[in-house]
């Protein structure tokens, strides 16, 4: 499982941890029923939603990036939970965002992309809003949209494109590039689109308007555009282009017919429309399908003449409806039988196979290959300059994460292996020249679990005790179109994604969530919930399932000795084990030990905890349970 997929599943579990899943499900169902939502602020500002927002925000690596006030997630982590919730709720009373920090991100063409980084508190506010708006909007979004949506992504977009190219034989594609999309979104139009989705909470709309018009430090107040870098911006961009999705869909897929045509249900949950389309092809309608990922989209057509008319119609529609212009030099009509079309870092085309059948051929885009090569060489250089076992482990692990990320993303290209091989040779030369004798080939070295997929490769190398993954060993994996039933806002949909938390007592979990340690930080209380789930509701030492009264969250290194409230420094223990960790009197230790009956391994773990707090180890002797051992 790739990191991105694991994070998506984690977010689903977080919804359950904080008892918000039923709320989101209801919002989704009501949105499907075309209900109006007039009091969403009351849901957004609930304690449960704020706690969930903090959890989701802290898991985002961007939370460590400071805004104009210089503060990061650590600022929020140090607050008590009561203080944090109270502050967020007060912000919503009369919300005014702080200025946004502008950061220029270099692009492959030498230009830069401007990012707007809100303050950490404003990001928390946006996260609270996003969690409640998302299920409402998901019910209204078209199936052709794949970017920045739950359980969708690049793989889904590629699968849709390849289906049109290979199964439906649509080989004429319209490539349209919107000129400066994120910088040119009309604020008034966007707010009307949000209203059209049923979100009629005027206070919420005012807050979104304030977010859109937040001052950019050193530049001023924007009159249009959605700030790239804001947590809510991807959702807003999908709202803007959702109208385009449905307009293109209405031209063919959604075209009403006099008769209801029967058709089987495919494995992905969609209805077979072949009979309907066969009849539509007898008309003068233009067959077309859109595949979109954020502002990057393609329209697939059967005839070149249809594509020419649709190109002009789409250009005019974007200008008239959304006030957006296209880039003439980047927008074109491509015959996929003759030329490649770039999409999401891939180059796609069809080649004639056996008989008259055309098959999809896809490559890694040249710009992407250059970027991979450059990044890989920089990481090899970092390994060369590393010193000490810990630093070496860190930089080698960073290189391996990069290699696995490249493979997980680009393995969907049919020509992934030959494309990667072209640059793998250069990277191997860089490794040989820079690392020299540090790189070794060992047949007796144990391969860690995460690297088992590379076990058959002859290019595996080792740096000390650390494995170095071969960048040239990539295996093609065709993109798979997610089932329509895969939906995080229905019980059946979630069952397709992950199993429920059967091993955890959800009643206890929710009690812990709603009854935080008032004297502790928000970070402590959040990590306490995480640990309870991670340990499956059991004591870390004895492995016995804990009742509510027995749950104690212990600092491995006490705060008095410099320990913090971070996840790695906390552990869930039975109340008696917790007392044993800190007990110093012989009588107390003896009395508790007679009730717990620990085996040797359990006593070893207990003594490690005692050592970390500065207490002497309890001697094995009479306290070992020989049966358990």
Buried (B, 14 or more C-beta within 10 A) or exposed (E): EBEEBEEBBBBBBBBBBBBBBEBBBBBBBBBBEEBEBEEBBEBBBBBBBBBBBBBBBBEBEBBEBBBBBEEBBBBBBBBBBBEBBBBBBEBBEEBEBBBBBBBEEEEEEEEEEBBBBBBBBBBBBBBBBBBBBBBBBBBBBBBBBBBBBBBBBBBBBBBBBBBBBBEBEBBBBBBBBBBBBBBBBBBEBBBEBBBEBBBBBEBBBEBBBEBBBBBBBEEEEBEBBBBBBBBBBBBBBBBBBBBBBBBBBEBBBEEEEEEEBEEEEEEEBBEEBEEBBEEBEEEEEBBBBBBBBBBBBBBBBBBEEBBBEBBEBBBEBBEEEBEBBBEEEEBBBBBBEEEBBBBBBBBBBBEEEEEEEBBBBBBBBEBBBEBBBEBBBEBBBBBBEBEEEEEBBBBBEEBBBBBBBBBBBBBBBBBBBEBBEEBBEEBBEBBEEBBEEBBEEEEEBEEEEEBEBBEEBEBBBBBEEBBBBBBBBBEEBBBEBBBBBBBBBBEEBBEBBBEBBEEBBBEBBBEBBEEBEEEBBBBBBBBBBBBBBEBBBBBBBBEEBBEEEBBBBBBBBBEEEEBBBEBEBBBBBBBBBBBBBBBEEEEEBEEBBEEBEBBBEBBEBBBEBBEBBEBEEBEEEEBBEEEEE
